[in-house]
Amino acid sequence: MGTKAVRLTETKVKNAGRKSTDYVLGDGDGLQMRVRSNGSKLWNFNYYHPVTKKRVNMGLGAYPETGLAQARKLTVDARQLIAQGLDPKEHRDDARQQLRAASEHTLRKVAEAWFELKREGVTPAYAEDIWRSLTLHVFPDLGDLQISSVTAPKVIQLLRPLETKGSLETVKRLSQRLNEILTYAVNSGLVQANPLSGIRAVFKKPKKQNMAALSPNELPELMVALANASIKRTTRALIEWQLHTMARPVEAATTCWADIDFDNRTWTIPAERMKKRRPHIVPLTDQALQVLEAVRPYSGHREFVFPADRNPRTHCNSQTANMALKRMGFAGRLVSHGMRSIASTTLNEQGFDSELIEVALAHVDKDEVRSTYNRADYIERRRPMMAWWSEHVQKAATGSLSVAAANGSNVMSIRQ
């Protein structure tokens, strides 16, 4: 029969001195004090794992911060867990992880981690819109909530007032974004399941509204109104640039001189400024180049072709063209994005290759390999179509009314 361990006393623990090597003092029931060669004293609980039956050492703290009586209490607690088939070390680590999660894994912090990945796949403007919506509508009420405590009822309660106000599109987008954040939390091992997966079903669906756009036969009305509008000539040039290039509003507003290749008559929009995060090359027509020549005296020495009024070192707002169209009387009839629809409808009606039209609009080809392989060929095949479109726009402007008039002497000067 083994010898029963002699219990430690406070005096023995206190007086245990350092030696040239580490040594252990036993207290029984698996409790040990390891005295290190540097003089430090550490409590350990030595036990057999309840499942694997392997020896495990569990640290219980350092002396004197953890006294003998407290070390014995911790040992008793650990032995009770073993009796229940639980590993005390794993149980303690899980508890610590839960405490860390309460402070580290809040909805706001998980959203920040998700956003760092999300922003790589969207345009800067869209990324800004995502974060603004969360900051405005979600974080004030739920930002500090532990991610594991986010539930469908809490989010529904948060979004219901927005639904009542009629902001159905905002509700839709926030539901989608919160769903993505919770899915990220699942994939990161922070929660077991996404409680928001079906949340959009409890809200009213926003009615789908096509972007306001004029019919093709109303293009002359737009061009005449544009020529006579009381707007800055640079804004007028921006609208014509968007018309001739068929670009999205944000792409046109952020045009950089460095992206224009005058020798090859192309405009290359970098991937980070494109909706689909793919670079897009636009063949430039004579009229598009005339627009650039018209604004060169004003902005040719700057980074952006269409600089902002208040800070010319940055680009104009993507809503600049929209606000101008409203002032011109087209509110409810045309938004700047709708000018792409005018081009698309007109070119399709004229029998141009629908595939070329889709490429010109930067709608990503579903066959990525074919799209990449044919990209250079598409540029040259698009040139005649773009030239026809620019001439059509110029005719609608009745010649000299257009910034991009073919005769340079008829191009109106740019006023600040």
C-alpha positions as CSV (number, residue, x, y, z in Angstrom):
1,M,0.0,0.0,0.0
2,G,1.3,3.4,-0.9
3,T,2.4,6.0,1.6
4,K,-0.2,8.7,2.2
5,A,1.1,12.1,1.3
6,V,1.9,14.5,4.2
7,R,-0.2,17.6,4.0
8,L,1.5,20.9,3.5
9,T,1.2,23.8,6.0
10,E,1.3,27.5,5.5
11,T,4.7,27.6,7.3
12,K,6.2,24.8,5.1
13,V,4.9,26.5,1.9
14,K,6.2,29.9,3.0
15,N,9.6,28.6,4.0
16,A,10.2,26.4,0.9
17,G,13.4,27.8,-0.4
18,R,15.0,27.8,-3.9
19,K,17.4,25.1,-4.9
20,S,19.7,24.6,-7.9
21,T,16.9,22.7,-9.7
22,D,13.1,22.7,-9.6
23,Y,11.4,20.5,-7.0
24,V,7.8,19.5,-6.0
25,L,6.0,19.5,-2.7
26,G,2.9,17.4,-2.6
27,D,-0.3,18.1,-0.6
28,G,-2.4,15.1,-1.6
29,D,-5.4,14.7,-3.9
30,G,-3.2,15.8,-6.9
31,L,-2.3,19.2,-5.5
32,Q,1.4,20.1,-5.8
33,M,3.6,23.1,-5.4
34,R,6.5,23.4,-7.8
35,V,9.3,25.5,-6.4
36,R,11.4,26.8,-9.3
37,S,15.1,27.3,-9.3
38,N,14.5,31.1,-9.5
39,G,12.5,31.0,-6.3
40,S,9.0,31.3,-7.7
41,K,6.3,28.9,-6.4
42,L,3.5,27.6,-8.6
43,W,0.5,25.5,-7.8
44,N,-0.4,22.5,-10.0
45,F,-3.2,20.0,-10.0
46,N,-2.0,16.7,-11.4
47,Y,-4.8,14.3,-12.5
48,Y,-5.8,11.7,-15.1
49,H,-8.0,13.0,-17.9
50,P,-11.5,11.5,-17.4
51,V,-11.7,10.3,-21.0
52,T,-8.1,9.7,-22.3
53,K,-6.7,8.7,-18.9
54,K,-3.6,10.5,-19.7
55,R,-1.7,12.5,-17.0
56,V,-2.5,16.3,-17.1
57,N,-1.0,19.2,-15.2
58,M,-3.3,22.1,-14.6
59,G,-1.9,25.3,-13.3
60,L,-3.8,26.9,-10.3
61,G,-1.8,30.1,-9.8
62,A,1.3,31.4,-8.1
63,Y,2.0,31.6,-4.4
64,P,1.5,33.9,-2.5
65,E,-1.3,35.4,-4.7
66,T,-3.0,32.0,-4.5
67,G,-2.7,30.7,-0.9
68,L,-2.8,27.1,0.3
69,A,-6.4,27.2,1.3
70,Q,-7.5,28.6,-2.1
71,A,-5.4,26.1,-4.0
72,R,-7.1,23.3,-2.1
73,K,-10.5,24.8,-2.9
74,L,-9.6,24.9,-6.6
75,T,-8.5,21.2,-6.4
76,V,-11.8,20.2,-4.8
77,D,-13.7,22.0,-7.6
78,A,-11.6,20.3,-10.3
79,R,-12.0,16.8,-8.8
80,Q,-15.8,17.3,-8.8
81,L,-15.7,18.0,-12.5
82,I,-13.6,14.9,-13.1
83,A,-16.3,12.9,-11.2
84,Q,-18.8,14.2,-13.7
85,G,-16.6,13.1,-16.6
86,L,-15.4,16.6,-17.4
87,D,-11.9,17.7,-17.9
88,P,-11.3,20.7,-15.5
89,K,-8.6,22.3,-17.6
90,E,-10.8,22.2,-20.8
91,H,-13.8,23.5,-18.7
92,R,-11.7,26.4,-17.4
93,D,-10.4,27.3,-20.9
94,D,-14.0,27.2,-22.3
95,A,-15.1,29.6,-19.5
96,R,-12.3,32.0,-20.2
97,Q,-13.0,31.9,-23.9
98,Q,-16.6,32.8,-23.2
99,L,-15.5,35.7,-21.1
100,R,-13.2,36.9,-23.8
101,A,-15.9,36.5,-26.4
102,A,-18.2,38.8,-24.3
103,S,-15.8,41.7,-24.8
104,E,-14.0,40.8,-28.0
105,H,-16.7,39.3,-30.2
106,T,-19.3,42.0,-30.2
107,L,-21.4,42.6,-33.2
108,R,-19.4,45.7,-34.0
109,K,-16.0,44.0,-33.9
110,V,-17.2,41.0,-35.9
111,A,-18.7,43.4,-38.4
112,E,-15.3,45.2,-38.6
113,A,-13.6,41.9,-39.4
114,W,-16.2,41.0,-42.0
115,F,-16.0,44.4,-43.6
116,E,-12.2,44.2,-44.1
117,L,-12.9,41.2,-46.4
118,K,-16.1,42.7,-47.9
119,R,-14.5,46.0,-49.0
120,E,-12.0,44.1,-51.2
121,G,-14.8,42.9,-53.4
122,V,-16.8,46.2,-53.9
123,T,-16.2,49.7,-55.0
124,P,-15.0,52.3,-52.5
125,A,-18.3,54.1,-52.8
126,Y,-20.3,51.0,-52.1
127,A,-18.1,50.1,-49.2
128,E,-18.7,53.5,-47.7
129,D,-22.4,53.0,-48.1
130,I,-22.3,49.6,-46.3
131,W,-20.4,51.0,-43.3
132,R,-22.5,54.2,-43.1
133,S,-25.7,52.1,-43.0
134,L,-24.4,49.9,-40.1
135,T,-23.0,52.9,-38.2
136,L,-26.3,54.8,-38.6
137,H,-28.9,52.1,-38.0
138,V,-27.3,49.1,-36.2
139,F,-24.3,49.9,-34.0
140,P,-26.0,52.5,-31.8
141,D,-28.4,49.8,-30.4
142,L,-26.7,46.5,-31.1
143,G,-23.0,47.3,-31.7
144,D,-21.8,46.3,-28.2
145,L,-24.0,43.1,-28.1
146,Q,-22.1,39.8,-28.0
147,I,-22.4,38.2,-31.4
148,S,-23.8,35.0,-29.8
149,S,-26.6,37.1,-28.3
150,V,-27.7,38.5,-31.7
151,T,-31.2,37.0,-32.3
152,A,-33.9,37.5,-34.9
153,P,-36.3,39.1,-32.5
154,K,-33.7,41.8,-31.5
155,V,-32.9,42.6,-35.1
156,I,-36.6,42.7,-36.1
157,Q,-37.3,45.1,-33.2
158,L,-34.4,47.2,-34.5
159,L,-35.6,47.3,-38.1
160,R,-39.3,47.5,-37.6
161,P,-39.4,51.3,-37.2
162,L,-37.5,51.7,-40.5
163,E,-40.2,49.5,-42.2
164,T,-42.9,51.7,-40.6
165,K,-41.3,54.8,-42.1
166,G,-41.4,53.1,-45.5
167,S,-37.7,52.7,-45.8
168,L,-38.1,49.2,-47.2
169,E,-35.0,49.3,-49.3
170,T,-32.9,50.2,-46.3
171,V,-34.5,47.3,-44.3
172,K,-33.7,45.0,-47.2
173,R,-30.0,46.0,-47.4
174,L,-29.5,45.9,-43.6
175,S,-31.1,42.5,-43.4
176,Q,-28.7,41.3,-46.1
177,R,-25.6,42.8,-44.5
178,L,-26.4,41.5,-41.1
179,N,-27.0,38.1,-42.6
180,E,-23.5,38.2,-44.2
181,I,-22.0,39.3,-40.8
182,L,-23.6,36.4,-39.0
183,T,-22.6,33.9,-41.7
184,Y,-19.0,35.2,-41.3
185,A,-19.4,34.6,-37.5
186,V,-20.5,31.0,-38.2
187,N,-17.6,30.3,-40.5
188,S,-15.2,31.8,-38.0
189,G,-16.5,29.5,-35.3
190,L,-18.0,32.3,-33.1
191,V,-21.5,31.0,-33.3
192,Q,-23.1,27.7,-34.2
193,A,-25.7,28.9,-36.6
194,N,-27.0,32.1,-38.3
195,P,-30.2,33.1,-36.5
196,L,-31.0,35.7,-39.2
197,S,-31.1,33.4,-42.2
198,G,-34.8,33.9,-42.9
199,I,-35.3,37.4,-41.4
200,R,-36.2,39.2,-44.6
201,A,-39.5,37.1,-44.8
202,V,-41.0,39.1,-41.9
203,F,-40.7,42.5,-43.6
204,K,-42.5,44.0,-46.5
205,K,-40.7,43.8,-49.8
206,P,-39.8,47.0,-51.5
207,K,-41.4,47.5,-54.8
208,K,-38.9,47.2,-57.6
209,Q,-38.5,50.5,-59.4
210,N,-36.6,50.8,-62.6
211,M,-34.2,53.8,-62.7
212,A,-35.9,56.8,-64.3
213,A,-34.8,57.0,-67.9
214,L,-36.0,58.9,-71.0
215,S,-37.1,57.0,-74.1
216,P,-34.6,57.2,-77.0
217,N,-36.8,59.7,-78.9
218,E,-36.5,62.1,-75.9
219,L,-32.7,62.4,-76.2
220,P,-32.9,65.7,-78.2
221,E,-35.0,67.2,-75.4
222,L,-32.2,66.3,-72.9
223,M,-29.4,67.7,-75.1
224,V,-31.2,71.0,-75.7
225,A,-32.0,71.3,-72.0
226,L,-28.4,70.5,-71.2
227,A,-27.1,73.2,-73.6
228,N,-29.4,75.9,-72.1
229,A,-29.2,74.9,-68.4
230,S,-27.9,77.2,-65.7
231,I,-25.3,74.8,-64.5
232,K,-21.5,74.8,-64.4
233,R,-20.0,73.9,-67.8
234,T,-17.8,71.3,-66.1
235,T,-21.0,69.6,-64.9
236,R,-22.4,69.8,-68.4
237,A,-19.2,68.2,-69.7
238,L,-19.5,65.5,-67.0
239,I,-23.0,64.6,-68.2
240,E,-21.8,64.5,-71.8
241,W,-18.8,62.3,-70.9
242,Q,-21.1,59.9,-69.2
243,L,-23.4,59.8,-72.2
244,H,-20.6,59.2,-74.7
245,T,-18.8,56.6,-72.6
246,M,-21.9,54.8,-71.2
247,A,-20.2,54.8,-67.8
248,R,-21.9,54.6,-64.4
249,P,-22.2,57.9,-62.5
250,V,-19.4,57.1,-60.0
251,E,-17.1,55.8,-62.7
252,A,-17.5,59.1,-64.7
253,A,-17.2,61.3,-61.6
254,T,-13.9,59.6,-60.6
255,T,-12.3,59.8,-64.1
256,C,-8.5,60.3,-63.8
257,W,-6.3,61.9,-66.4
258,A,-3.7,59.1,-65.8
259,D,-6.3,56.6,-67.0
260,I,-6.7,58.2,-70.4
261,D,-4.5,56.9,-73.2
262,F,-4.8,59.6,-75.9
263,D,-2.5,57.6,-78.3
264,N,-4.7,54.5,-78.3
265,R,-7.9,56.5,-77.7
266,T,-9.0,54.5,-74.6
267,W,-10.0,55.1,-71.0
268,T,-9.1,52.3,-68.6
269,I,-11.1,52.3,-65.4
270,P,-9.2,50.4,-62.7
271,A,-10.9,47.4,-61.0
272,E,-11.2,49.2,-57.6
273,R,-13.5,51.8,-59.2
274,M,-15.7,49.3,-61.0
275,K,-18.9,47.8,-59.6
276,K,-17.8,44.2,-60.5
277,R,-14.2,44.8,-59.4
278,R,-12.8,44.2,-62.9
279,P,-10.9,46.7,-65.0
280,H,-13.0,48.1,-67.9
281,I,-11.6,49.7,-71.1
282,V,-13.7,52.2,-72.9
283,P,-12.9,53.0,-76.6
284,L,-13.0,56.9,-76.9
285,T,-14.8,58.5,-79.8
286,D,-14.0,61.8,-81.3
287,Q,-16.8,63.4,-79.3
288,A,-15.6,61.9,-76.0
289,L,-12.1,63.2,-76.7
290,Q,-13.5,66.7,-77.5
291,V,-15.1,66.7,-74.0
292,L,-11.7,66.0,-72.5
293,E,-10.1,68.8,-74.5
294,A,-12.9,71.1,-73.3
295,V,-12.1,70.5,-69.7
296,R,-8.3,70.2,-70.0
297,P,-7.6,73.9,-69.4
298,Y,-9.6,73.7,-66.2
299,S,-8.4,70.4,-64.7
300,G,-5.5,69.1,-66.9
301,H,-3.0,69.9,-64.2
302,R,-5.0,68.0,-61.6
303,E,-5.5,64.3,-60.9
304,F,-9.2,64.1,-61.7
305,V,-10.8,65.2,-64.9
306,F,-13.9,66.5,-63.1
307,P,-12.6,67.9,-59.7
308,A,-14.8,68.9,-56.8
309,D,-15.6,72.6,-56.4
310,R,-14.7,72.8,-52.7
311,N,-11.6,70.6,-52.9
312,P,-10.2,70.4,-56.4
313,R,-7.7,67.8,-55.3
314,T,-10.5,65.2,-55.2
315,H,-13.2,64.3,-57.7
316,C,-16.7,65.6,-57.9
317,N,-19.5,63.9,-56.2
318,S,-21.2,60.9,-58.0
319,Q,-24.5,62.7,-57.5
320,T,-23.4,65.9,-59.2
321,A,-25.0,64.9,-62.5
322,N,-28.1,63.7,-60.8
323,M,-28.6,67.1,-59.0
324,A,-28.0,68.9,-62.3
325,L,-30.7,66.8,-64.0
326,K,-33.2,67.7,-61.3
327,R,-32.4,71.4,-61.6
328,M,-33.0,71.0,-65.4
329,G,-36.5,69.7,-64.8
330,F,-36.0,66.0,-65.2
331,A,-36.8,65.0,-61.6
332,G,-38.8,61.7,-61.8
333,R,-38.1,61.4,-65.5
334,L,-34.3,60.8,-65.6
335,V,-31.5,60.0,-63.2
336,S,-27.9,60.0,-64.4
337,H,-27.7,56.2,-64.3
338,G,-30.7,56.1,-66.6
339,M,-28.6,57.6,-69.4
340,R,-27.0,54.1,-69.8
341,S,-30.5,52.8,-70.4
342,I,-31.1,55.3,-73.2
343,A,-27.8,54.1,-74.9
344,S,-28.7,50.4,-74.4
345,T,-32.2,50.8,-75.7
346,T,-31.1,52.8,-78.7
347,L,-28.3,50.5,-79.7
348,N,-30.4,47.4,-79.3
349,E,-33.1,49.0,-81.5
350,Q,-30.5,49.8,-84.1
351,G,-29.6,46.1,-84.3
352,F,-26.1,46.3,-82.7
353,D,-24.7,43.0,-81.3
354,S,-26.3,42.6,-77.9
355,E,-23.1,41.0,-76.5
356,L,-21.1,44.1,-77.5
357,I,-23.7,46.4,-75.8
358,E,-23.4,44.4,-72.6
359,V,-19.6,44.6,-72.7
360,A,-19.8,48.4,-73.3
361,L,-22.1,48.6,-70.2
362,A,-19.5,46.6,-68.2
363,H,-22.0,43.9,-67.4
364,V,-19.7,41.0,-66.6
365,D,-19.9,38.1,-69.0
366,K,-21.0,34.9,-67.2
367,D,-18.3,33.0,-69.1
368,E,-15.3,34.6,-67.3
369,V,-12.8,32.7,-69.5
370,R,-14.4,33.8,-72.7
371,S,-14.7,37.3,-71.5
372,T,-11.1,37.6,-70.6
373,Y,-9.9,35.9,-73.8
374,N,-12.0,38.2,-76.0
375,R,-11.4,41.5,-74.2
376,A,-8.9,43.0,-76.6
377,D,-11.0,41.9,-79.6
378,Y,-14.1,43.4,-78.0
379,I,-12.4,46.8,-77.7
380,E,-11.9,47.0,-81.5
381,R,-15.3,45.6,-82.3
382,R,-16.9,48.2,-80.0
383,R,-15.3,51.2,-81.7
384,P,-17.8,51.4,-84.6
385,M,-20.7,51.0,-82.3
386,M,-19.4,53.7,-79.9
387,A,-18.7,56.0,-82.8
388,W,-22.3,55.6,-84.1
389,W,-23.6,56.3,-80.6
390,S,-21.5,59.5,-80.1
391,E,-22.6,60.8,-83.5
392,H,-26.2,60.0,-82.6
393,V,-25.8,62.0,-79.3
394,Q,-24.2,64.9,-81.2
395,K,-27.0,65.0,-83.8
396,A,-29.5,65.1,-80.9
397,A,-27.6,68.1,-79.6
398,T,-28.1,69.8,-83.0
399,G,-24.3,70.2,-83.6
400,S,-23.0,73.3,-82.0
401,L,-25.1,73.0,-78.8
402,S,-22.8,70.1,-77.7
403,V,-19.7,70.5,-75.7
404,A,-18.4,67.7,-77.9
405,A,-19.2,69.4,-81.2
406,A,-16.9,68.1,-83.9
407,N,-15.7,71.6,-84.8
408,G,-13.4,72.7,-82.0
409,S,-14.3,76.3,-82.6
410,N,-17.9,75.6,-81.6
411,V,-17.0,74.0,-78.3
412,M,-18.2,76.3,-75.5
413,S,-15.6,77.5,-73.0
414,I,-15.6,76.1,-69.5
415,R,-16.5,78.5,-66.8
416,Q,-15.7,77.9,-63.1
